[in-house]
Amino acid sequence: MSSPILSRRDLDFLLYEWLDVAALTARPRFSEHSKDTFDAVIDLGADIATKRFRPHNKKSDTNEPMMRPDGTVELIPEIKDALDAFGEAGLVAATFDEALGGLQLPTAVARASLLWFQAANAGTSAYPVLTIANANLLAEHASASQIDTYLRPMLEGRFFGTMCLSEPHAGSSLTDVTTKARPAGDGTYRVTGTKMWITGGDHELTENIVHLVLAKVPGGGPGVHGLSLFIVPKYLPDGTRNDVTLVSLNHKMGNRGATNALLNFGDGTYPVSDEAGAIGYLVGDEHRGLTYMFHMMNEVRIDVGLVATAVGYTGFLQALEYAKVRTQGRKTGEKNPSSHPVPLIEHTDVKRMLLAQKSYVEGALALGLYCSLLVDEQQTADTHEQRTRATLLLDVLTPISKSWPAQWCLEANSLAIQVHGGYGYTRDYDVEQLYRDNRLNAIHEGTHGIQGLDLLGRKVVMQEGAGLQLLVDTIGQTIARVDESRAAADTAGYAKELGAAVERLTAVTSTLWSANDVAVTLANSSIYLEAAGHVVLAWIWLEQLLATDGKDGDFYNGKRAAAQYFYHYELPKTAPQFDLLSSLDRTTVDVRPDWF
Amino acid sequence: MSSPILSRRDLDFLLYEWLDVAALTARPRFSEHSKDTFDAVIDLGADIATKRFRPHNKKSDTNEPMMRPDGTVELIPEIKDALDAFGEAGLVAATFDEALGGLQLPTAVARASLLWFQAANAGTSAYPVLTIANANLLAEHASASQIDTYLRPMLEGRFFGTMCLSEPHAGSSLTDVTTKARPAGDGTYRVTGTKMWITGGDHELTENIVHLVLAKVPGGGPGVHGLSLFIVPKYLPDGTRNDVTLVSLNHKMGNRGATNALLNFGDGTYPVSDEAGAIGYLVGDEHRGLTYMFHMMNEVRIDVGLVATAVGYTGFLQALEYAKVRTQGRKTGEKNPSSHPVPLIEHTDVKRMLLAQKSYVEGALALGLYCSLLVDEQQTADTHEQRTRATLLLDVLTPISKSWPAQWCLEANSLAIQVHGGYGYTRDYDVEQLYRDNRLNAIHEGTHGIQGLDLLGRKVVMQEGAGLQLLVDTIGQTIARVDESRAAADTAGYAKELGAAVERLTAVTSTLWSANDVAVTLANSSIYLEAAGHVVLAWIWLEQLLATDGKDGDFYNGKRAAAQYFYHYELPKTAPQFDLLSSLDRTTVDVRPDWF
């Protein structure tokens, strides 16, 4: 395809015209940087992604990872070449301290660079994305020697990292983790158990793999509070193989380039000592594993939203390109069958499908960059209050930033297929793979339903509702910026509609929590998540619209048209959702398994 | 999987408790039949589908059709075995006249039997589905000798049929068909051109393939009115190869078991006479080809809705089975982490996903069987008025019966994946393939957008709106059957909501056609299609609900719960759609290609 992977113009708009990321250079942490260095790292990402990641995207789909008889993993060589280029460019360490060899870039800028890789090749980009999240956890919680032994090589691109939570019998239910870690008496632990769905779980891409493993130590009590976190490297510091064994690879519908593994820890395949178990190194304190892991999990959830966005965005650009060059049929009202066929993009229904995609992927991208900037805010804002505020807002937005792109950028991919017609359903084009790749994102790192429970059951009620209130206030500040005397009639109307939707969200939240039965409160938490998501995206679109104020030209007209689409076609979908929620509907509570 | 392919209990409910298909045996055409023979053909379908079609569904996905160097098609042998069993059972001829060797069964019963094959294996079932539709066209429009030469062998399962409309440069735009047919002077024609997306376009499954080809004869004038229809067999009656050449096979995301071909007609690969071109035999009169083809196309559109339904239904049953046996987590409010995990189906959000699937697939099945019964009505109802009424109602319902299942039974497949969690995304389970298979159905035989244009641009305005009025009256009769004094409060409420939705549909249709710009009228025809579809399905659910009246037990409670789900969660989605439509929204009309 001749279409670009992403729109650099849109990134510039969002980062500089809307979020004013250049202002971050005034902060001490980023004082060595300038808009030029920000641009350079985004350009570098675009360049490497275009040249090294995109070309093998289809090939790695067709030639998925296979397990060799000797237990090693066979990957197409292009994957290692691409990842070596990524590592050599120093991009794993983009946001890390200079003291660790990092570039000390803002997260918003680093993610804007990373997005190109995710758009070019979701599978291959999964390795560094997980490695970065793993490294962030270690930077926060690991000991000095763990940082030297494991974090530094990850930042150099020599090691990759994983997160090992799920087990075959317990996908989403961490309460039921049975992997055990026994103290060996020398400060290390012996880890035994089986972990499932481990992305990047095994490969020969790097010198070592740093598994972060949730396991139970004796005396930890039942449930998630008994979990501790361990570094379990594939190779021990002396170079001997640790007892971590690849059992099998999962063969998936999409996202095939990334290995996804079932791993045994301590099954004796590679015995390391008289005592059974893989050698593990405790991170931080015992029984605090889940708290640490949430640090990584929350980051990865935002990453999932971003990869869903990137895959949706690149599909949109391909559909747009196709709609401009492919001719078919005539415009409504053209009666002369001998007239020339017109490009697809002249058909209103095709424009509808393109506008829908545009509103989804550009909205999701804006939200993802906004959340990334909140990471910078929580780390570098001037005051403690600002940092706390950023953390709280990010907490509330995280389930939405994960689930909304997973749902709607998948829909964008479906519409990209539809714009291509029958060709889009064939493997001659890329859009069918993008659709398959993106379907993963509503499942992993907390399913759609779990994000709903997180938002309604935890995030909007924590700190006595302070998180929701902060979101409402933040949206209110945007609405207040719409000067009715100056704004276009449309914009003023959107601000009113958004205000009304926010009021409904607040009211519905109260109503749901006024039910005396938590089963009823949470029964429709997925619907709540979706309604809240659309409200947040309407806010993000109003923000973008305000950033176009007084600006002319096709690009800004496009933004305004997409905002109009979102307000005319999408936000109204929340009305019946709020109606359902405020009725405390019991349909799904009352239906009995035997009735199916 | 241990789950059944379809629910025989649901079919019995729909056919006998709701539609009273047994009453058809009172009609002369079906007088040789009884409920027992109806049951027998459904059981036969279920048996052959389970034993011969289902076992190779995954294998034919993994081993898709390939073109050999000699130009023939390589298929896994199980496909031919299965199709031979189908043909030997006489099922191609299920609805045809006894005089043609048919079983003279009602279409509703034949389709209920065929559904098992479509649920078991969408790819392999595509061959007979197209053959039956082709045969129906020939039975209506072909000459006596064409019937003997081509139709009878198809009914015997010895020949298969195709429909050849699209061309590489013109997928949906039949105006731009360039395939030509020149009279050869001996009553035959010479056909030259290229046809694309031909399902069953080439294979060695049968002795011959009967292509029905749209082409232009000289003097036919431009546009679709110049099209004529030809039988172009792969092999001529004397056994020599006709000049029909397989150029390539399309390699698709799903639905891989069915060959989908690019065919050349008359490119000289198999020259048949001094004059270039494949030999074609005119069906009916010149220049009436599209009218004849619509006979087949309308039937195939309902078939597409049925295969979408079948694939959605079988995925639902697999998700249901999985939700019953897989344990995970605890119910809301259970605080003891040492308690046993519960089956997935105990979780409210999983019940929501199962109820959604149930409301989609059982609703779609009911609509499909209703439309099938309309075919029987148009052919065998007692009075001319009843037959005309059935034809008109079927005309209006056809775009919905095609597009609604394609959209919502795909959503059911997505939810079936979601219920399976990560496992559902792997190829160890079937649901990911069902999702890929089903994505085709919004594309072929008229895209989703084209169905919208057909409904709003043609069907609801033809005969001065008589079709829409008939639909409204028919729904009104159902509402009138709800006796408010007797009915449960829920049912009476649903009847009122349905009545209000029908009023909005009528009003919106008037408003749209009151616009003085047809581009504005049709701008949101896809949204109109979706809103009208939900109204029709709400009606179908009220019909089913009335058929449960006074009946107790899990099955009927399940029907009532699914109806409740549809009225609480689905029908309200139409309100913002109607709002958008009645505003004569211009967003998609006004957005300019350059703004993207």
Chai-1 contact restraints between the chains, C-beta under 6 A:
chainA,res_idxA,chainB,res_idxB,connection_type,confidence,min_distance_angstrom,max_distance_angstrom,comment,restraint_id
A,G171,B,G421,contact,1.0,0.0,6.0,A-B,restraint_1
A,G171,B,G422,contact,1.0,0.0,6.0,A-B,restraint_2
A,S173,B,Q328,contact,1.0,0.0,6.0,A-B,restraint_3
A,S173,B,G329,contact,1.0,0.0,6.0,A-B,restraint_4
A,T175,B,P337,contact,1.0,0.0,6.0,A-B,restraint_5
A,W197,B,G422,contact,1.0,0.0,6.0,A-B,restraint_6
A,P222,B,P337,contact,1.0,0.0,6.0,A-B,restraint_7
A,P222,B,S338,contact,1.0,0.0,6.0,A-B,restraint_8
A,G223,B,P337,contact,1.0,0.0,6.0,A-B,restraint_9
A,N250,B,T426,contact,1.0,0.0,6.0,A-B,restraint_10
A,H251,B,R427,contact,1.0,0.0,6.0,A-B,restraint_11
A,K252,B,Y425,contact,1.0,0.0,6.0,A-B,restraint_12
A,K252,B,T426,contact,1.0,0.0,6.0,A-B,restraint_13
A,M253,B,Y425,contact,1.0,0.0,6.0,A-B,restraint_14
A,M253,B,E432,contact,1.0,0.0,6.0,A-B,restraint_15
A,L320,B,F596,contact,1.0,0.0,6.0,A-B,restraint_16
A,Q328,B,S173,contact,1.0,0.0,6.0,A-B,restraint_17
A,G329,B,S173,contact,1.0,0.0,6.0,A-B,restraint_18
A,T332,B,V518,contact,1.0,0.0,6.0,A-B,restraint_19
A,T332,B,A519,contact,1.0,0.0,6.0,A-B,restraint_20
A,T332,B,L522,contact,1.0,0.0,6.0,A-B,restraint_21
A,G333,B,V518,contact,1.0,0.0,6.0,A-B,restraint_22
A,P337,B,T175,contact,1.0,0.0,6.0,A-B,restraint_23
A,P337,B,P222,contact,1.0,0.0,6.0,A-B,restraint_24
A,P337,B,G223,contact,1.0,0.0,6.0,A-B,restraint_25
A,S338,B,P222,contact,1.0,0.0,6.0,A-B,restraint_26
A,I345,B,P593,contact,1.0,0.0,6.0,A-B,restraint_27
A,T348,B,A523,contact,1.0,0.0,6.0,A-B,restraint_28
A,T348,B,T588,contact,1.0,0.0,6.0,A-B,restraint_29
A,T348,B,V589,contact,1.0,0.0,6.0,A-B,restraint_30
A,D349,B,G449,contact,1.0,0.0,6.0,A-B,restraint_31
A,D349,B,S526,contact,1.0,0.0,6.0,A-B,restraint_32
A,K351,B,T588,contact,1.0,0.0,6.0,A-B,restraint_33
A,K351,B,V591,contact,1.0,0.0,6.0,A-B,restraint_34
A,R352,B,T588,contact,1.0,0.0,6.0,A-B,restraint_35
A,L354,B,F596,contact,1.0,0.0,6.0,A-B,restraint_36
A,L355,B,V591,contact,1.0,0.0,6.0,A-B,restraint_37
A,G421,B,G171,contact,1.0,0.0,6.0,A-B,restraint_38
A,G422,B,G171,contact,1.0,0.0,6.0,A-B,restraint_39
A,G422,B,W197,contact,1.0,0.0,6.0,A-B,restraint_40
A,G422,B,I443,contact,1.0,0.0,6.0,A-B,restraint_41
A,Y425,B,K252,contact,1.0,0.0,6.0,A-B,restraint_42
A,Y425,B,M253,contact,1.0,0.0,6.0,A-B,restraint_43
A,Y425,B,L440,contact,1.0,0.0,6.0,A-B,restraint_44
A,Y425,B,I443,contact,1.0,0.0,6.0,A-B,restraint_45
A,T426,B,N250,contact,1.0,0.0,6.0,A-B,restraint_46
A,T426,B,K252,contact,1.0,0.0,6.0,A-B,restraint_47
A,R427,B,H251,contact,1.0,0.0,6.0,A-B,restraint_48
A,E432,B,M253,contact,1.0,0.0,6.0,A-B,restraint_49
A,L440,B,Y425,contact,1.0,0.0,6.0,A-B,restraint_50
A,I443,B,G422,contact,1.0,0.0,6.0,A-B,restraint_51
A,I443,B,Y425,contact,1.0,0.0,6.0,A-B,restraint_52
A,G449,B,D349,contact,1.0,0.0,6.0,A-B,restraint_53
A,V518,B,T332,contact,1.0,0.0,6.0,A-B,restraint_54
A,V518,B,G333,contact,1.0,0.0,6.0,A-B,restraint_55
A,A519,B,T332,contact,1.0,0.0,6.0,A-B,restraint_56
A,L522,B,T332,contact,1.0,0.0,6.0,A-B,restraint_57
A,A523,B,T348,contact,1.0,0.0,6.0,A-B,restraint_58
A,S526,B,D349,contact,1.0,0.0,6.0,A-B,restraint_59
A,D554,B,D594,contact,1.0,0.0,6.0,A-B,restraint_60
A,D554,B,W595,contact,1.0,0.0,6.0,A-B,restraint_61
A,N557,B,W595,contact,1.0,0.0,6.0,A-B,restraint_62
A,G558,B,W595,contact,1.0,0.0,6.0,A-B,restraint_63
A,G558,B,F596,contact,1.0,0.0,6.0,A-B,restraint_64
A,A561,B,V591,contact,1.0,0.0,6.0,A-B,restraint_65
A,A561,B,W595,contact,1.0,0.0,6.0,A-B,restraint_66
A,Q564,B,T587,contact,1.0,0.0,6.0,A-B,restraint_67
A,Y565,B,T587,contact,1.0,0.0,6.0,A-B,restraint_68
A,H568,B,D585,contact,1.0,0.0,6.0,A-B,restraint_69
A,H568,B,T587,contact,1.0,0.0,6.0,A-B,restraint_70
A,P572,B,P576,contact,1.0,0.0,6.0,A-B,restraint_71
A,K573,B,P576,contact,1.0,0.0,6.0,A-B,restraint_72
A,A575,B,P576,contact,1.0,0.0,6.0,A-B,restraint_73
A,P576,B,P572,contact,1.0,0.0,6.0,A-B,restraint_74
A,P576,B,K573,contact,1.0,0.0,6.0,A-B,restraint_75
A,P576,B,A575,contact,1.0,0.0,6.0,A-B,restraint_76
A,D585,B,H568,contact,1.0,0.0,6.0,A-B,restraint_77
A,T587,B,Q564,contact,1.0,0.0,6.0,A-B,restraint_78
A,T587,B,Y565,contact,1.0,0.0,6.0,A-B,restraint_79
A,T587,B,H568,contact,1.0,0.0,6.0,A-B,restraint_80
A,T588,B,T348,contact,1.0,0.0,6.0,A-B,restraint_81
A,T588,B,K351,contact,1.0,0.0,6.0,A-B,restraint_82
A,T588,B,R352,contact,1.0,0.0,6.0,A-B,restraint_83
A,V589,B,T348,contact,1.0,0.0,6.0,A-B,restraint_84
A,V591,B,K351,contact,1.0,0.0,6.0,A-B,restraint_85
A,V591,B,L355,contact,1.0,0.0,6.0,A-B,restraint_86
A,V591,B,A561,contact,1.0,0.0,6.0,A-B,restraint_87
A,P593,B,I345,contact,1.0,0.0,6.0,A-B,restraint_88
A,D594,B,D554,contact,1.0,0.0,6.0,A-B,restraint_89
A,W595,B,D554,contact,1.0,0.0,6.0,A-B,restraint_90
A,W595,B,N557,contact,1.0,0.0,6.0,A-B,restraint_91
A,W595,B,G558,contact,1.0,0.0,6.0,A-B,restraint_92
A,W595,B,A561,contact,1.0,0.0,6.0,A-B,restraint_93
A,F596,B,L320,contact,1.0,0.0,6.0,A-B,restraint_94
A,F596,B,L354,contact,1.0,0.0,6.0,A-B,restraint_95
A,F596,B,G558,contact,1.0,0.0,6.0,A-B,restraint_96
